[in-house]
Amino acid sequence: MSSAFPSPPPPDPSYDTETVPPNDQDAERAALGAMLLSRDAITAVTAVVAVDDYYRPAHATIHAAITAMHSAGLPVDPITVAARLRDEGALQRVGGASYLHTLVQATPTAANGSYYAEIVVDVARQRRLIETGTRLIAHGRSGTQGTERIAAEATAELATIHTTERWPAPIPLGTHAALPIFPVPALTPWIAEHVAAVAEFTQTPPDLAATMALAALSTAAGGRVHVEIRPGWREQSNLYLVCAMPPASRKSDVFAAMTEPVYDVERQLQEESRARIIEAETAKEAALAEAEGLMARARKPGDGVDRTALVAEASAAKLLAEEIHVPPRPRLTVSGDITPEPLAQQLAIHRCLAALSPEGDLFDIIAGRYSAKPNLGVFLQAHKGERLQTDRITREQPSVDKPALTIGITPQPAVLQDLAGAPGARDRGLLARFLYALPASNLGYRRTRTAPVPEAVARLYHSRLSGLLNTLYALPEPVTVPLTAQADRVVEALQDKLEVALRPEQPLSHLLDWAGKLVGHTVRVALLLHLADRAADDRWGQPVEEETLARAAQISDYYTQHALAVFDLIASDPATDAAQTILEWLRRPRTDGTWRTSIKRRDAVAASRRFRTVAQVGPTLTLLESHGYLRADTPARTGRAGQPSSATYHVHPSLQTVSSVSTTR
């Protein structure tokens, strides 16, 4: 098989094959070839092998390029990787574009990628073992001081070499691993096609277009259609959605493409109602004028005036004027920079509204741009549909039952941090009401010439969404759609799964407020998909089916992973700050110069005064484990829920070096 690969450069004349460190070039090439052939192989190989496991530097460079592109959600094949390496000035150093194609041609099967990777890692361990022994021999012969420290470092390194699973580099707190891409196939086909086409044309992640598509559906349905999971448990269909991306990400272009039908229908409704509003205003003004004329006659002096009769007629005319209803100018949306008081007034008039914006002004206002104390009440109540009442609303509309606000915005990531710092944003549950997307930016890797959105795809999206907007806006009263019995069982399974994830030491244990609304959000998404699926045949009043709930669960799983990253980014949960404290402790050697290679939860409790019990330190250790700083053993279960308190956490070797100490000073 090796003859299929290009011959390596001629070795140096002094090259001695018996003294070359252990390596397997065929396995390295086959692992890379598998990654170029299959996205699944990328996941399988990177789970085993790291960049520094390769013996040949060119292979390490190719591996790094593939993993970076895969993490960014970019396509990986010999052509795209060659373009990336060419941009980085590294293509010729790795053997040129032809070498990448040769890797693919010579790989027997991508399905064996993990096995090739294990061979690469095995010989890499052999090299590290030789290197560690060589260093120990050199230290022993040179009489270097601090033998205890040297022995401790060597012990930690040997433990890493012989572990059955390679320690990947830890993910710094405040950052996150590669996040999943939005599951576009879970959307209704006419939406999915438009999302994919807009993402391709604008060279943006599909997450952006997909999130705004859900916001558009929520604008149509929010507050007008409810879903009943079981008797006594109903959910509205409005969502709070945010997709955070850096500047110059073409957010405005995607926003316009996905929300255009919303604004077109809003303008159409306003134009159609103009004559009716003018007619009602004129009739009301005429009735008020008649009442005022009668009152003017009653005010005139003279004994021949029957004031009592005139006042009675004026009162009747005024009552008639009061009964003439002037319909409000139809609105589906409010501006993205509306303040809480006008928003409450508009909700009192229209009940169902959407705040859509490609910028983050709304978050700035929520955070208190115009007031010392943020007014969160309207945003909290309008998500759940709780009765909204305030003294600042006009006398004609003192309150509103079941208000429904949709939020769909695409701010910069820094705006999320500002919102998290607003008093009460976390404590009162505002942050828990949002579904977050934090896609990787394509900046620097976008194609300059792309195919425009096909006219038929754009026309179908506009037609179906417009029809849904008009149909649901015309409903005289909210409509409730039930679930099928099978769909209810899916919801029950989601509840059971979530309940486990909320336990101490589990992934969502530090996001109880956000996760507590996850099942409700999933059902809301399912209702929106149900409405979109049946937009063409008006069968949306039928029960929501099991398959629709399963698709919604895929979408909620996506938003869950992104929420974990967002809450880590904004450091709004106490576990992040506590994790930094534990990290600083782990980076410090003991008084005898040795390092902590493993800890128990009680050790972490003793490390900081901020912890009083092992239960309190649990979310912190879970966070450090998810970032790769710790690795927990799985001891035998005691029969009690959660992980036993005797669990042992192994410490990442990168924390057991002198350089790690200096980073904390």
Buried (B, 14 or more C-beta within 10 A) or exposed (E): EEEEBEEEEEEEEEEEEEEEEBBBBBBBBBBBBBBBBBEBBBBBBBEBBBBEBBBBEBBBBBBBBBBBBBBBBBEBBBEBBBBBBEEEEBBEEBBBBEBBBBBBEBBEBBEBBBBBBBBBBEBBBBBBBEEBEEBBEEBEEEEEEEEEBBBBBBBBBBBBBEEEEBBBEBBEBEEBEBBBBBBBEBBBEBBBBBBBBBBBBBBBBBBBBBBBBBBBBBBBBBBBBBBBBEEEEBBBBBBBBBBBBEEEBBBEBBBEBBBBBBBBBBEBBBEEBEEEBEEBEEBBEBBBEBBEBBBEBBEEEEEEEEEEEBBEBBEEBBEBBEEBEBEEEBBBBBEBBBBBBEBBBBBBBBBBBBBBBBBBBBBBBBBBBEEEEBBBBBBBBBBBBEEBBBEEBEEEBEEBEBBBBBBBBBBBBEBBBBBBBBEBBBEBBBBBBBBBBBBBBBBEBBEEEEEEBEEEBBEBBBBBBBBBBEBBBEEEEBEEBBBBEEBBEBBEEBEEEBEEBBBBBBBBBBBEBBBBBBBBBBBBBBBBBBBBBBBEEEEBEEBBBBBBBBBBBBBBBBBBBBBBBBBBBBBBBBBBEBBBBBBBBBBBBEEEBBBBBEBBBBBBBEBBEBBEEBBBBBBBBBBBBBBBBBBBEEEEEEEEEBBBBEBBBBBBBBBBBEEBBEEEE
